[in-house]
Amino acid sequence: MQSSLRVFSNFTVVVKRLAQITFIATIILIPMRLRLVLLPRPDLPVYKDYTDFLLFAPDIAMLLTIALWGMVLLKGHSRIRFGPAYIWIPLIGISLAGLLSLGASVDRALSLYHVIRLAALFLFFLYIVNEVTSPFWVAASVALQGILQAVVAIPQFILQHSIGLQALGEYMLDPNWDGVSIVSTGSLRILRAYGLSDHPNILGGCIAFGLILLLAAYLHGNWKVRLMILVPFLPMSLALLLTYSRSAWLALLAGAALLVGVEAAHRHWRHIKSLIWLTLAGGLTLVPFIATNLPSLGIRLNANQSFMKIPAEEQSIGERVLLIESANHVFADHALTGVGLGASPTALKDAYPDFPVNYQPPHLTLLDAALETGIFGAMFYFLLLILPWIVLVRHRDLLARPQVAGAAALLLAVSVVGFFDYYTWLLVPGRLWQWLAWGLLAVAIEKANQHELA
């Protein structure tokens, strides 16, 4: 009997550890575009990644995490915690709204594919709530993620072409090719850093989110921890700069402002003073690149009214406005059920056969939720945007806890990106970061409440 119990205990420990390893792998792999095409479903001129059935490297790691955790639950009959109701209930609501959208979807097979994805993400959320008890593994994972991307992104920018890692999913990159993301000065085309991701904006967002978690760890660590954090923080900061992603820059500023503001509100001046060394090290790393690339950086920030004078920047802004206006019209015709989860590019193609820009979701996640899942999906998504902040404002003492502050800063950064881009709603890297942020905040608040009761 004792021997059987020992074998059972050892099995549970081993499987839990394997799940932890695959969870870490999931985070490390989040930005990577390396994937398998499960089923090609061309629907030109819609970009094939919007319609194909794909399995990405982080998908595989996430599914392994869920499967291994499921084995532990089946063997141990453990009770599953859901976290705060104001997070998990709207998450269920979004999934159900996606399921209901199947009936009116313009591409039912595609919507079903995305319904399955949201179901897996909810299980991933539950894994985080139940098993991610220490922020150390998350911080270490995002550090490894950031370093992996930075060592590819920085040489890409310096050389202004890809560096031969196509086996790992790197695009073939040349700033003179159509379709490659660049910054144009009018006479010069400058390649933005891609890393191993699908787009510089996605890479920038992933790095910005990781930097926020590292900054939270830096503020509350001892001098040895802070020194260790500098190792990934500096190359990640440089890689973020070289993505030229405005939404990612803004997300980092918002998350960092929240973290520093919380420390100032609680008069933790020693923590704030520690930022002097981080700022100095960051300045020494970034200033040479900023000085060298000041004109192109200024273009991305509307220096000398570049949004109106540089055709590429004018097109970028105009494209976003056109997509939002067009999506609003399509939503008005499908307000109750939406056009189908994940099917917004196809719906725009059907509504506007002669569209002047590429078919893609509007760059506003709340509108994406409304367009694809209808008014009920939008309502649940809106609740997820505001309810955590209502709770944190009403219980400001929660933010005194480093884990809560770090998770809240991450959620703020992800939400900021959602006001300027769509990948946190539709694409694998953005979804993983979004559900990770909700999960980390849920477990942080739950632990803080348990500590108060104790």
C-alpha positions in Angstrom: 0.0 0.0 0.0 2.7 2.4 1.0 4.7 1.5 -2.1 1.7 2.3 -4.3 1.2 5.6 -2.6 4.9 6.4 -3.1 4.7 5.6 -6.9 1.5 7.7 -7.2 3.2 10.6 -5.4 6.3 10.4 -7.6 4.2 10.2 -10.7 2.3 13.4 -9.7 5.5 15.2 -8.9 7.1 14.3 -12.2 4.0 15.2 -14.3 3.6 18.5 -12.4 7.2 19.3 -13.1 6.8 18.5 -16.8 3.8 20.8 -16.9 5.8 23.5 -15.3 8.5 23.0 -18.0 6.0 23.2 -20.8 4.4 26.3 -19.3 7.9 27.9 -19.3 8.3 26.8 -22.9 5.0 28.3 -23.8 6.0 31.7 -22.5 9.5 31.5 -24.2 7.9 30.6 -27.5 5.0 33.2 -27.5 6.4 35.5 -30.2 7.6 32.8 -32.6 5.9 32.4 -35.9 7.2 28.8 -36.4 4.2 26.7 -37.1 2.5 23.8 -38.9 -0.1 24.4 -41.5 -2.8 21.9 -40.5 -5.2 22.8 -43.4 -4.6 25.4 -46.1 -7.8 27.4 -46.7 -7.0 30.1 -49.3 -9.5 32.9 -49.7 -7.7 35.5 -51.8 -7.1 38.4 -51.4 -7.5 37.8 -47.6 -4.1 37.0 -46.1 -3.8 33.2 -45.8 -2.9 33.3 -42.1 -6.3 34.6 -41.3 -8.1 31.6 -42.9 -5.6 28.7 -42.7 -5.8 26.3 -39.8 -2.4 26.7 -38.1 -0.6 25.1 -35.1 2.2 27.4 -33.7 5.1 26.4 -31.6 3.6 28.0 -28.4 0.3 26.3 -29.2 2.0 22.9 -28.9 3.7 23.9 -25.6 0.4 25.2 -24.2 -1.6 22.1 -25.2 1.1 19.9 -23.5 0.8 22.0 -20.4 -2.9 21.6 -20.3 -2.7 17.8 -21.0 -0.1 17.2 -18.3 -2.1 19.2 -15.8 -5.2 17.3 -16.7 -3.3 14.0 -15.9 -2.5 15.4 -12.5 -6.1 16.4 -11.9 -7.4 13.0 -12.9 -5.0 11.2 -10.6 -5.3 13.5 -7.7 -9.0 14.6 -7.9 -7.9 18.1 -7.0 -10.4 20.9 -6.7 -10.0 23.5 -9.4 -9.9 27.1 -8.5 -11.4 29.6 -10.9 -10.1 32.8 -9.4 -12.1 36.0 -9.1 -15.6 35.7 -10.6 -15.3 39.1 -12.3 -12.5 37.6 -14.5 -13.5 34.0 -15.1 -17.2 34.7 -15.7 -16.6 37.2 -18.6 -14.0 34.9 -20.0 -16.6 32.1 -20.2 -19.0 34.7 -21.6 -16.6 35.5 -24.5 -16.2 31.9 -25.3 -19.9 31.3 -25.3 -20.5 34.4 -27.5 -17.9 33.0 -29.9 -19.8 29.7 -29.9 -23.1 31.4 -30.6 -21.5 33.3 -33.5 -21.1 30.0 -35.3 -24.8 30.2 -36.4 -24.3 33.4 -38.4 -20.6 33.1 -39.2 -19.5 33.9 -42.7 -17.0 31.1 -42.3 -18.3 28.5 -39.8 -15.3 26.2 -40.0 -13.0 29.1 -39.2 -15.1 30.3 -36.3 -15.2 26.7 -34.9 -11.4 26.6 -35.1 -11.2 29.8 -33.1 -13.9 28.6 -30.6 -11.6 25.6 -29.8 -8.7 28.0 -29.4 -10.6 30.1 -26.9 -11.5 27.0 -25.0 -7.9 26.0 -24.8 -6.9 29.5 -23.6 -9.5 29.3 -20.8 -7.9 26.0 -19.6 -4.5 27.8 -19.8 -6.0 30.5 -17.7 -7.1 27.9 -15.1 -3.7 26.3 -15.1 -2.1 29.7 -14.2 -4.7 30.3 -11.5 -4.1 26.9 -9.9 -0.4 26.2 -10.5 1.6 29.4 -11.1 2.2 30.2 -7.5 5.6 31.9 -7.9 6.2 34.9 -10.2 9.9 33.8 -10.4 9.3 31.3 -13.2 7.2 33.8 -15.2 9.9 36.5 -14.9 12.7 34.0 -15.8 10.6 32.8 -18.8 10.0 36.3 -20.2 13.7 37.1 -19.7 14.6 34.0 -21.9 11.9 34.9 -24.4 13.3 38.5 -24.7 16.9 37.5 -25.0 16.1 34.9 -27.7 14.2 37.6 -29.7 16.8 40.3 -29.1 19.7 38.3 -30.4 17.9 38.0 -33.7 16.2 41.4 -33.9 19.3 43.5 -33.2 21.4 42.0 -36.0 18.5 42.1 -38.4 18.3 45.9 -37.9 22.0 46.5 -38.0 22.4 44.4 -41.2 19.1 45.5 -42.6 18.2 41.9 -43.7 17.3 38.5 -42.3 20.1 36.5 -40.7 19.4 33.0 -42.1 17.3 31.5 -39.3 14.4 30.5 -41.6 14.4 27.0 -40.0 13.3 28.8 -36.8 10.6 30.7 -38.6 12.5 33.9 -39.5 11.1 35.7 -42.5 13.2 36.4 -45.5 13.6 40.1 -45.0 14.7 42.9 -47.3 13.6 46.5 -46.9 13.2 46.9 -50.6 10.6 44.2 -50.9 6.9 44.9 -50.9 5.1 43.6 -47.8 8.1 44.0 -45.5 7.5 46.4 -42.7 9.7 49.4 -42.9 10.0 53.0 -41.9 10.3 55.3 -44.8 12.0 58.7 -44.7 10.8 59.5 -48.2 14.2 58.6 -49.7 15.3 55.7 -47.5 13.5 52.4 -46.5 14.6 51.2 -43.1 13.8 47.6 -42.0 12.1 47.3 -38.7 13.2 44.5 -36.4 11.1 41.3 -36.7 13.1 38.8 -34.6 11.4 35.4 -35.0 7.9 36.9 -35.0 5.3 37.6 -37.6 5.5 41.4 -37.5 7.5 44.1 -35.7 4.4 45.3 -33.8 3.9 41.8 -32.4 7.6 41.5 -31.4 7.4 45.0 -29.9 4.4 44.1 -27.8 5.8 40.9 -26.5 9.1 42.6 -25.5 7.2 45.5 -23.9 5.1 43.1 -21.8 8.1 41.1 -20.8 10.0 44.3 -19.8 7.1 45.3 -17.5 7.3 42.0 -15.6 11.1 42.4 -15.3 10.7 46.0 -14.1 8.3 44.8 -11.4 10.8 42.2 -10.3 13.6 44.8 -10.4 11.8 47.2 -8.2 11.3 44.6 -5.4 14.5 42.6 -5.8 17.8 42.9 -3.9 20.9 44.2 -5.6 21.9 40.7 -6.9 18.4 40.3 -8.5 18.6 43.7 -10.0 22.0 43.0 -11.5 20.7 39.8 -13.0 17.7 41.5 -14.5 19.9 44.0 -16.3 21.3 41.1 -18.4 18.0 40.6 -20.3 16.5 44.1 -19.7 19.1 46.0 -21.8 19.1 44.0 -25.0 15.3 43.7 -24.8 15.0 47.5 -24.5 17.2 48.0 -27.5 15.2 45.4 -29.5 12.0 47.1 -28.5 13.3 50.4 -29.8 14.3 48.8 -33.1 10.8 47.4 -33.8 9.6 51.0 -34.2 6.3 49.9 -32.6 4.5 53.0 -31.3 1.8 50.9 -29.5 4.5 48.8 -27.8 6.4 51.9 -26.7 3.2 53.4 -25.3 2.3 50.2 -23.5 5.7 50.0 -21.8 5.3 53.7 -20.7 1.9 53.0 -19.3 2.9 49.9 -17.4 6.0 51.4 -16.0 4.1 54.6 -15.0 1.7 52.4 -13.0 4.5 50.5 -11.3 6.4 53.7 -10.3 3.2 55.5 -9.3 2.3 52.7 -6.9 5.8 52.8 -5.4 5.5 56.6 -5.0 2.0 56.3 -3.5 3.3 53.9 -0.9 6.4 56.1 -0.3 8.8 53.3 -1.3 11.5 55.8 -2.2 14.3 53.2 -1.9 12.7 51.2 -4.7 12.3 54.3 -6.9 15.9 55.4 -6.3 17.1 52.0 -7.6 15.7 53.0 -11.0 18.6 55.5 -11.3 21.0 52.7 -12.2 18.5 51.1 -14.5 18.0 54.4 -16.3 21.7 55.0 -16.6 22.4 51.6 -18.0 19.4 51.9 -20.4 20.6 55.3 -21.5 24.1 54.0 -22.3 22.6 51.2 -24.3 19.9 53.1 -26.2 21.4 56.6 -26.8 23.9 55.6 -29.5 21.1 54.0 -31.5 18.7 56.8 -30.9 21.2 59.4 -32.0 22.0 57.4 -35.1 18.4 56.8 -36.1 16.9 60.1 -34.8 15.2 61.1 -38.1 13.5 57.7 -38.6 12.4 57.6 -34.9 11.0 61.1 -35.3 8.9 60.0 -38.3 7.2 57.4 -36.1 6.4 60.1 -33.6 5.0 62.6 -36.1 8.0 64.9 -36.0 7.6 67.7 -38.5 4.0 66.4 -39.2 5.4 63.2 -40.8 1.9 61.6 -40.5 0.8 64.0 -43.2 4.0 64.3 -45.2 5.4 60.8 -45.4 3.2 58.6 -47.7 3.9 55.4 -45.7 2.9 57.0 -42.4 -0.1 58.7 -43.9 -1.2 55.4 -45.4 -0.7 53.6 -42.0 -3.0 56.1 -40.2 -5.5 56.2 -43.0 -5.7 52.5 -43.2 -6.6 52.2 -39.5 -9.3 54.9 -39.8 -10.8 53.1 -42.9 -10.8 49.7 -41.2 -12.6 51.1 -38.1 -15.2 52.9 -40.2 -15.8 49.9 -42.4 -16.0 47.5 -39.5 -18.6 49.8 -37.8 -20.8 49.5 -40.8 -20.5 45.7 -41.0 -21.1 45.4 -37.2 -24.3 47.5 -37.6 -25.7 44.8 -39.9 -24.7 41.9 -37.6 -25.0 43.5 -34.1 -26.6 40.6 -32.4 -24.5 37.6 -33.4 -21.5 39.1 -35.1 -19.9 37.9 -38.3 -18.3 34.9 -36.6 -15.3 34.5 -34.3 -12.1 35.1 -36.2 -14.0 35.8 -39.5 -13.8 39.6 -39.6 -11.3 39.8 -42.6 -13.6 37.5 -44.6 -16.6 39.6 -43.6 -14.9 42.8 -44.8 -14.1 41.1 -48.1 -17.7 40.1 -48.6 -19.0 43.6 -47.7 -16.3 45.5 -49.7 -15.1 43.6 -52.7 -13.1 46.6 -54.0 -11.4 47.5 -50.7 -8.4 49.9 -51.1 -6.3 48.3 -48.3 -5.5 44.8 -47.1 -8.4 43.0 -45.4 -7.7 42.7 -41.7 -9.5 43.2 -38.4 -9.9 46.8 -37.2 -7.1 48.0 -35.0 -9.3 48.2 -31.9 -9.9 45.0 -29.9 -13.3 46.1 -28.4 -14.6 46.7 -31.9 -13.1 43.3 -33.0 -15.0 41.6 -30.2 -18.2 43.3 -31.2 -17.8 42.7 -35.0 -17.0 39.0 -34.6 -19.1 37.9 -31.6 -21.9 40.5 -31.5 -23.1 42.8 -28.7 -22.9 40.1 -26.1 -19.3 39.3 -26.8 -18.4 43.0 -26.8 -20.2 43.3 -23.4 -18.2 40.5 -21.8 -14.9 41.9 -23.3 -15.7 45.3 -22.0 -16.4 43.9 -18.5 -12.9 42.3 -18.7 -11.4 45.7 -19.6 -13.0 47.6 -16.7 -14.0 45.2 -13.8 -10.4 44.4 -12.7 -9.7 48.2 -12.5 -12.9 48.9 -10.6 -11.8 46.3 -8.0 -8.2 47.7 -7.8 -9.5 51.3 -7.4 -11.9 50.2 -4.7 -9.2 48.1 -2.9 -6.1 50.2 -3.6 -4.3 48.3 -0.8 -4.0 45.3 -3.2 -1.6 47.2 -5.3 0.8 47.4 -2.4 1.6 43.8 -3.1 4.3 43.5 -5.7 2.7 40.5 -7.5 -0.6 42.4 -7.9 1.1 45.6 -9.0 3.2 43.7 -11.6 0.2 41.8 -13.0 -1.9 45.0 -13.1 0.8 46.8 -15.0 1.0 43.9 -17.5 -2.8 44.0 -17.9 -2.7 47.8 -18.5 0.0 47.4 -21.1 -1.9 44.7 -23.0 -5.0 46.8 -22.8 -3.2 49.8 -24.2 -2.0 47.8 -27.2 -5.6 46.7 -27.7 -6.6 50.4 -28.5 -4.1 50.5 -31.4 -3.8 47.0 -32.7 -5.8 43.8 -33.0 -3.3 41.0 -32.3 -4.2 40.7 -28.6 -7.7 39.7 -29.8 -7.0 37.5 -32.8 -3.4 36.3 -33.1 -1.7 33.6 -31.1 1.0 35.7 -29.4 -1.4 38.5 -28.4 -4.0 36.1 -27.1 -1.4 34.2 -25.0 -0.2 37.5 -23.5 -3.8 38.6 -22.9 -4.9 35.4 -21.2 -1.6 35.3 -19.3 -2.2 38.8 -18.0 -5.8 37.9 -16.8 -4.5 34.7 -15.2 -1.6 36.4 -13.4 -3.8 39.1 -12.0 -6.4 36.5 -10.9 -3.9 34.5 -9.0 -2.2 37.6 -7.5 -5.4 39.0 -6.2 -6.5 35.6 -4.9 -3.2 35.2 -3.0 -3.4 38.7 -1.6 -7.0 38.0 -0.3 -5.9 34.7 1.2 -3.0 36.6 3.0 -5.5 39.1 4.4 -7.7 36.4 5.7 -4.7 34.7 7.3 
